[in-house]
Amino acid sequence: MRAVLQRVTQAHVEVDGEIVGAIDRGLMVLLGVEEGDDRQDVMLLARKTAELRLFEDTQGKMNLSVEDIGGELLVVSQFTLAADCRKGRRPGFSRAALPDTANALYLDYIEQLRQRGLTVAAGRFQAMMQVHLVNDGPATFLLDSRKVF
């Protein structure tokens, strides 16, 4: 499971011109679910997302988590994070989880964050979305449950 975390001052996602999720200060999360990912990946990635110290303290050091600042999260499924671009000129998506599995794990990830008391908005699974954000920093981080835990 892969996640791109972007520290934002605001973000929202639209589907067919309708805003389906919006946040103020917090994290924009693009989440990709791969074949073989399971609940353990969800649990580890949700904990890491909530606890990773990506926000600056009063001394300007990244010393605070999204939990610490009372920030919000906007989670958008993005199967293209599972793309394999090593061969040819067209990405392959054979490593992406099947839609039913991916959606279940995506929803579980959101629920795990909510159970921690975080405010979580979401995109719409399998929809064509337009994501709007103001990256704060810019500060962008990549998590991979197979590499960081």
C-alpha positions, -999 to +999 in steps of 0.1 A: +000+000+000+014+034-010+004+068+002+015+103-009+010+127+020+009+164+011+008+190+039-019+214+029-035+246+040-067+236+022-078+209-003-109+197-020-119+171-045-146+174-072-166+148-091-186+161-121-183+197-108-195+188-073-173+191-042-174+157-025-147+163+001-129+193+015-105+201+043-086+230+058-052+226+073-040+191+074-030+163+050-040+154+015-036+117+011-034+099-022-038+062-014-029+033-037-037-003-029-016-031-044-022-068-048-013-086-016-021-056+007-042-065+037-056-051+070-021-051+085-009-027+058-040-005+065-033-005+103+004+003+099-002+030+072-030+047+092-009+048+123+020+062+104-001+088+087-017+100+120+016+101+140+042+112+115+056+146+126+052+167+094+041+200+108+063+227+123+064+236+160+070+271+173+107+267+166+100+259+129+110+222+132+088+194+119+078+181+153+040+179+152+017+153+137-017+159+121-031+146+154-011+171+174-024+201+154-060+189+152-056+188+114-079+173+089-073+147+062-086+144+026-081+108+014-084+100-023-080+066-038-054+066-066-047+032-083-020+048-105+003+047-075+006+010-082+018+017-118+048-001-131+067+022-155+099+002-159+092-012-193+080+006-225+062+039-226+028+030-211+024+022-174+012-012-164-013-017-136-011-054-129+002-047-094-030-027-085-054-045-062-088-056-078-115-029-072-135-047-045-104-054-024-090-019-030-122-002-020-126-023+011-090-014+022-094+022+012-126+025+034-109+007+062-079+031+061-104+060+064-122+044+093-089+037+111-081+074+109-116+084+121-113+060+150-083+080+161-106+110+164-094+127+132-117+145+108-115+127+074-130+137+041-128+115+011-130+113-027-152+089-045-138+055-053-133+048-090-146+082-100-128+107-123-119+134-098-103+168-099-082+174-068-074+210-057-049+218-030-026+244-016+006+225-007+021+240+025+058+242+021+056+225-003+059+194+018+052+160+002+060+126+016+058+090+002+049+061+024+050+025+013+038-002+037+063-027+022+093-004+028+088+017+059+076-008+084 
